[in-house]
Amino acid sequence: MRSMLIVFLFSYFFARYDAKVFSQCELAKKLKAQGLDNFHSYSLANWVCMAKHESKFNTSALNTKNSDGTIDYGIFQVNNKWWCKDNKRSSKNGCNIACSKLLDDDIDDDITCIKRIVKDPNKMNAWNAWVKHCKGKDLSKYLAGCKL
C-alpha cells in the first residue's frame, strides 16, 4: 500500500510538472482542430465554457472534494469512478486511460475521452460545471476574439 502511494505521488507530481494552462482562444483552436465544434450537437463554445468552469483551462487540475470520494482529473475534470483508472478505487475506465495521463500538457487523449463521455446518455450533463454555468446560456463570450 505504501509503495502504491509513493508511485501515485511521484506520477502526480511528475504530471504536474508537465502541466499547462491554456488561454481561452488557444483551447478553442485546439478543440476545433480536434473536431469538437458541433460534436454530438454541442457547439465549440459549450466545450470551452465547460473547461473554463471545470478547471480554468489547467491541465493539472485535480478535484478531490467530490462527496462520493471520487476524484476528477485534468482540464476536463474526468472522473475516476467511470472514465479513468488511478489505482485508488475500482473504475469502469470507460476511456481506457490512466488518470495520470489526464494531468499532462498533451490533451489529445483527454479530448478522445470527452468525446467518449458525451456519447453516454448523460451527454454534457456529466459535467456539473457545464450544467450550472453553460447549459442554455449565451456562450458567445467564450469564442469572442478568437479568430477561428
Residue pairs with C-beta under 8 A, 6 or more apart in sequence:
4 87
8 86
8 87
8 88
11 100
12 62
12 100
12 103
15 60
15 100
15 101
15 103
15 104
16 60
16 103
18 103
18 104
18 105
18 106
19 58
19 59
19 60
19 103
19 104
19 105
20 58
20 59
20 60
20 105
21 56
21 57
21 58
21 59
22 30
22 51
22 57
22 59
22 75
23 57
24 48
24 52
24 57
24 142
24 146
25 143
25 145
25 146
25 147
27 48
27 51
27 57
27 75
28 44
28 48
28 142
28 143
28 146
28 148
29 146
29 148
30 107
30 111
31 37
31 44
31 47
31 48
31 111
32 44
32 148
34 108
34 111
36 42
36 44
36 47
36 111
36 114
36 115
37 43
37 44
38 44
39 47
39 115
39 118
40 118
40 119
40 123
42 118
42 123
42 124
43 139
44 143
44 148
45 139
45 140
45 142
45 143
46 124
46 130
46 134
46 139
47 114
48 139
48 142
48 143
49 130
49 133
49 134
49 137
49 139
49 142
50 76
50 124
50 127
50 129
50 130
50 134
51 57
51 75
51 76
52 133
52 142
53 129
53 130
53 132
53 133
53 134
54 61
54 72
54 75
54 76
54 77
54 127
54 129
54 130
55 61
55 74
55 75
55 76
55 77
57 75
58 75
59 74
59 75
59 102
59 103
59 104
59 105
59 107
59 110
60 74
60 103
60 104
61 72
61 73
61 74
61 75
61 77
62 71
62 72
62 73
62 103
63 71
63 72
63 77
64 71
66 72
66 79
68 81
69 89
70 79
70 80
70 81
70 89
71 79
71 80
71 86
71 88
71 99
72 78
72 79
72 80
73 79
73 80
73 84
73 86
73 99
73 100
73 102
73 103
74 102
74 103
74 107
74 110
75 102
75 107
75 110
76 102
76 110
76 113
76 114
76 127
77 127
77 129
78 84
78 95
78 99
78 102
78 110
78 113
78 114
78 117
80 86
80 88
80 89
80 91
80 99
81 89
81 91
81 92
82 91
82 92
82 94
83 91
83 92
83 93
83 94
83 95
83 97
83 113
83 116
83 117
84 91
84 93
84 95
84 97
84 98
84 99
84 101
84 102
84 113
85 91
85 93
85 97
85 98
85 99
86 98
86 99
86 100
94 116
94 117
94 120
95 112
95 113
95 116
95 117
97 109
97 113
101 109
102 109
102 110
102 113
117 126
118 124
118 126
120 126
124 130
124 131
124 134
124 135
125 131
125 135
